[in-house]
Amino acid sequence: MERRLILIADDDVDALRLVGLMLERQGYAITVAANGHQAVERALEMQPALIILDVMMPDMDGYAVATQLRHHPATESIPILMFTARAAVSDRLAGLQAGVDDYLTKPIRPQELIARVETLLERQTHPREEPAHGKVVGFLPTKGGIGTSTLALNTAIELMHMHKDTTAALVELQEGNAVLALHMGLDTPSEVTAGLPALYEKPLAQLTATTVRQALIKHESGVRALLASPEPAGTGPVGDRAYVRAIVRYLRIDYDYVVLDLPARLGDPQKEALSLCSQVILTVEPNRVGVALANSMITALESLGVPRQATRAVLIHRAPASGTISRTMVEQMIRLEMIAAIPPVPDLAYASIQNGKPIIEMQPQSLVSQQIRRVVQAIAED
């Protein structure tokens, strides 16, 4: 069984050794930091189960460390036990205002330390419910190149049309070869490179609500978009799970809907994104290969803990009906209900790309737009 990791931050070497020894005897794994900056860096990097934090440290005191950790989504919920020789009520209040969960004064008694640690860890096992935030919806293709990004963009725009004050953000979680900038009529490379690639190049500690907001592009439809790089995959920076979690967490605070445009792969960033989704929209082609890939993806999603009832399917026709499998047959073969079926409209799709104007805005009464509204209705009713 893996031992739970505890970070101890103190500039007193003897205190580090004493507390570390007490906790190691109880079966915990220990990592240490000798100053405030190091404590923040190691907390972000190692994601400990609990942090024991001294107040008086060089370069940054414990109050400042606690405040930073509480303002970062990667560490905001990690329990913090502050310990210090300062026992005044004002010191305790300062610690609580900084976001610490418990306060322990020196000298430390082993039994009391262990009891406080176990209580905080038990509380962490049964955390308080988070306040309601924006709904996260992931658009996941069974294979690339079937129009999933186009569907995600048009859905995000139409979500904003539902009600006057509805807000939506679109995140292009691609790792290169991104196309949304072209679909949105953006030709300036700097508008794209200032998006997701710029966030990935920042140290995780510098990823804040402000930096995420600054990376968003406002489309004329009103939707905000965080765009990936159009450069070939593998040539630019790639974020990990912590980056994805932080970006989505910040966007959920600001927006009613966060629409994720995902690639047809399940790497660590995609797994993290899927764990944050309340719904996953799976795009499927109505042919033998498309159905086989859909079943494989559904099985993979279930193995990741994404329940089948949270997965919806959209049929995307890229060719005339001749030679394709019917909607009813596809539903039976993948055991998912189709919430919409996008008809083949090559001329309309071409005109949309050429004009840099999404279909839902260019031809709002078209058959494609009607099907997009069915997707929006299914998302809103969930």
N, C-alpha and C positions, 0 to 999 in steps of 0.2 A: 504494500500500500504506500502511495506517495505521501511523503511528509509535507505538512503545510508550512509554507515559507513565511517567516516573520522578519521584517526589516527593523533594525535597531539603529537609531541615529543619535550619536552623542560624541562630543569631542574629548570625553574622558575615557582613556583607554581602559582603565581599571573597571569603570562602570560597564563598558561594552563587554568585557570578558565575564564579569559577574553575571549580568543579565543573560548573556548568551549561554553561559553554562547552565543556569537555572532552566532555561527553556529547552536546551538540547536534552537535558535529563528527562524532560517530559515528552520527548519524541518529535519536537519541532525542528525544522531546518532553519538556519540563521544566515542572514546576510547583514552587513554593517555599512554605515556611512559615518564619516568623521566631521562633516560640516553640512550646512543647509543645502547648498547647491547639489552636493553629491547625493543627499537624501532624495531630492526631487528627481534627479536623473535615474537613480536606481529604482525608485518607486514606479516611474513610467516604464522603465525597461523590463523590470522583473515581475511587476504586478503581484506583490506579496499579499498574503491573506490578511495581514495585520501590520501596522506600523507603530513602533514604540519610539516616541519622539521627545528628546530633551528640549528645554526652552532655550537655555543659553548656549549658543554655538557660534563659531566665527562665520563671518560673511552674510549669514541669514539666520535669524533666530527661529525658534520652533513655531511661533505664531505665524510668521511669514511663510514658512514651509507648509503649514496646515492650510493656510489661505490659498496658496497656489494649487495644492493637491485637490482641494475642494472645488476649484474652478476649472479643473480639467476632467473631461468625461471619462478618461481612462482610469482615473484614480478617485473620482468623486465619491464613490461608495465604499472605498476601503476603510475599515475601522482604524481610528487613530487613538492610541493611548498616550497621553502626554505625561511625562514624569520630570520632576524638578525639585530642587530644594526650596523653592519659593512657595510658601503655603498660604499667602494672603488671599482673602476672598477676591480682591481685584485681579489677582493673577489667574485664579480659576475662571472668573468671568471672561477675561481676555482669551483664555484657551477655548472656552465654549463658543464665544463669538467668532473665533477663527475656524470653527467647525470640528473640533476634536470631540470624540465620543465619550471619553472618560479621562480622569485626572488622578494621578498618583504622586504622592510626595516622597522624597528621599528622607532618610534611608529606606530602601525597598526591602520589605519582608517577603521572603520567597512564597509563602502560602498565599498572601494577598495578591502578589503579582500573578501567580498562576490562576487564581480565581478570577481576577479581572480579565485576563487574556481569554480564558475559556468562555466567560460570559459574552464578551464581544464577538468571539468567533461563532458562538451559538446564535447570537442575534443576527449575524451576517448570513447564516444558513437559512434564516427565515426573515428576509428583508421586508421592509415596509413597501407597500405598493407605490410605484411612481405616479405622479400626477399625470393626467391625460395629456398626450402630446399629439402631434400630427400623425396621420396614418401613413405607413410605409408600404408601397406596392412595388414588387419587382417584376419586370418583364424579362422572361428568360426564353431564349430560342432553343429549339431542339437541334438546330444547325444554323450556321451563319448565312447571311445573304438572303433571307426570306422576308425581310421588311419589319423586323421586330423594333428596330430603332425608330422607324417611321411611325409605327403604331404607338410607341411610348410617347413620342413628341406630341402627336395629335391628341392622345388621351390626356396628357398633362394640360394642354390648352383647353380642351373641352371641360375638364374638371373645374376650371376657373369660370367657365360660362354657366355652370349650374346655378350658382347663387352670386349675388353682387359682390359679397365680401370674401368669397373663397380664394385662398391663396395656394399656389402650387410651385414646387421646385422640382426640376428635372436634373438627375445626376447621370452622366454618361460614364458608367464604371467600366469603360473599355481600356484595354492595355495597348492601344495603338490602332491605326486604321479607322479612326473615328469619323463618323459622317454627319453628325447632327449639325455641325457648324454650316455645312453646305445646305442642308435642308432648311436651316433658319436664315439663309441668305447672308451669312457672315463670311467675308473673304479675307479679312485682316488676320494674319497669323498671330499677332500679339493678343488678339481677343481670345484665342484658343489657348495659347501657351500660358496665359495668365490664369487659367482655370485650374483643373485638376492637377496637371503636371507641376504647377507652381506650389500647390499645397504639399505634394509628395516630396518636393525638394526641401521643405522646411523641417527642422528638427521637430519631433512630436511635441515637445514642450512648448513650441511656439505656435501650435495649431490651436486657435481660439475662435470664439464666435465671430469676432471681428475679422480675422483673416479669412474665414470661410465666406462671410458676407461679401468681402471685397473681391473674392474670386468668382462670384456669380455674375453672369451676363443677363441683362434684362432684354427679353425679346419684345417686339412690338405688340405681341398678343398679351403681354403682362406676365407671362411665365418667366421665372428665373431659372437659368440653366448653368450647371457646372459641367463644363465641356472637357472631354479628353483630347489627346493629341491625335491629329490626322497622320502623323508620321508612322512608318511601319512598326508593327509590334516588336518589342524587344530593344528599341532604340532609345526609349525614354525612361524616366523614373517610374517605378511601380510601388504602390502603397501596400502595406500589410494589413492585417486584421485590425490593429489598433487605430490606424489611420481611417479606415472605413467606418469603424464604430464611432470615432470622434466626429467625423464629418456628418454622418447621418444623425447623430444625437443633437448636434447644433441645429441642423436644418429642421428637425422635428419641433424644436422650440418655436421657430419663426413661421412655419408653414403648416397649413391644414393637411396637405398631401405632399409626400416626398416620393416621386416616381423614379425608380432605378432602372436604367437601361443596362442590362447585364450581357456579357458574352456567353457563348455556348460552351462554357467550361466551368468546372467546379474547383478552382484553386482556393487557397485560404481566404483571399479577399472576398471572393464570391460566396463562400460558405458563411462568412461573417455577415455579409449583406443579407443573405437569405434568412439568417437567424433573427434579423430585425424586422422582417416583412410580416405583415398581417395577412397579406395575400400574395400569391405568386401567379402571374399570368403566363402560361406556357403557350408559345406559338407553334403550331403544327402544320405541316404540309400534308394534303390529302392524297398521299401515295404510299406505296409499300415501304419505302425507305423512311419516309417521314413518320409513319406509325411505329416502326421498329425503334427509331431514335426517341420518340416520345415515351414509349414504354420503358426504355432504358433510363431516361432522365427521371421519370416518375419514381422508379425504383430507387435511384440514387438520392432523390429528394427525401423519400421516406426514411432511408438509412441515415440521413442527416438530421432527422427529427422534424421535418416539414410534413405535417399531417396532410393526407390526401384531400380532406375537406377544405384545406386552405389553398389548394391548387386549382386554378381555373384554366380552361383551354380556349384558345381562339384559333380557328381554322383560317389559314391564309392560302388562297388560291393564287398561284402565279401563272397558271395556264388555263385554257378553256376546260370545261367540264369533262370533255372526252378524255378517257384514260385515267381519271382520278377516282378516288374512293368517295362514296357518298358521306355526307355529314353524319347520318345515323350510324353507318357502319364504323366510321372512325370513333364515334362515341362508345360504341360497344367494344371495340378493340382496345381502347386505352382506358375504358371504364371511368371516363370523365365527361361531364356535360359541357357542350360547347356553348359559351355565352355569346359568341358572335362568329360570323363567317365573312371574311373580307374577300370580295370578288376580285377577279383579275381586271385591272384597269391600267394597262401599260401606258396609254396616252396621257391619262391624268397624272400618273406617277411621274412621267417624264416632264410634263409641264410644271409640276410642283417643284421638282429639283431645279429646272432651268430658271424658274422665277424666284426661287428661294422663299416660297410661300407654302406653308403646310396645307394639306388637302382640306382639313376641316375649316380653314378660313377662305381658301380659294373657291371651293364648291361645297358650301355647308349643307346643301340639300341632296348631294350625290348619294348613291347607294353605299359607298365607302363611309361617308360621314354618318349615315344612319347606323351602320354597324359599329362605328367607333362610339356612338352614343350608347349602344347596348353594353359595351365594355364599361363605360363610365357609370352607367346605371347599376351594373353588378358590383362595381367597387364601392359606390356610395351606399348601397343597400346592405352591405356586409356588416 
